[in-house]
Amino acid sequence: MASIDLDKVLDKAWADKGLPEILSAPVAALKGVSDRDGELLQQAFGVKTVADLADLKYVRWAQALAALNVPTK
């Protein structure tokens, strides 16, 4: 089972919220993402929530490419 330290990835105001509320939160709920960043993501990709960002095909493509980059010995 996967786990994550919410204090490390969310702004303080969101760290004690449940997962459904976090997923429906604006992307600015993520630590390091400003309100302006959220506006730009919405303008560029239609991303409004944390769930939208996670489902963005470009994010998934980048994650898949990074997963393929397994260092060789």
N, C-alpha and C positions, 0 to 999 in steps of 0.2 A: 504494500500500500504506500502511495506517495504521500509525502508530508512537506510542509513549508512553514517557515517561521514568518507569520504574518507581520510581525513588527519590523521585519527587514524589507518587506516588499510593499507595504501600505503606509500611507500617511496615518498619523496617530488617530485621527477621527474615525478611521475605518477599521483599525486593527481588532476591535472587539465585536465587529458585525458578523453575522452569519454569511455563509458562502452565497446563498441566493442574492442577498442584499449587495454583497461585494461585486458579484458578476453583473448586476444591473447598475452599479455605480458608474459615474463618469470616469473616464480614463485618468483624470487628474487625481483619483484616489490612490493611484500607484505612486509610490515614493519616487521622486525625481521627475515626474511628469507634471508640468505646470498647466494651469487653466489655458494658457495660450497654446501650449502643445496640443491640448485636447481640441481646441478650436481648429487648429491646422489639420489634425487627423480627421476631423469631421469634414472639413472642406475638401481635403484631398481624397479621402477614401470612404466617407460616410460613416466613420467610426464614432459612436457616441458613448458606448459603455465598455467596461472591461471585457465582457463577453464578446462584443463586436470585435475588439482588438484581437482576442484569442482566436476568433474565427476568420480573421482576415487572411485571404489566400496567400498574400505575399509573406505574411509572418510564417504561415505553415510551410511555404516553399523554402524560406530561409532556414527554418528549423530542420527540414528534411536534408537540405544541402549540408548543413553543419554536422548533422548526424552521420552523413556519409564520409566526412573528413576524419576518419579514424587514423591516428598516427601509426606509422609502421615502425617496426624496430630495426 
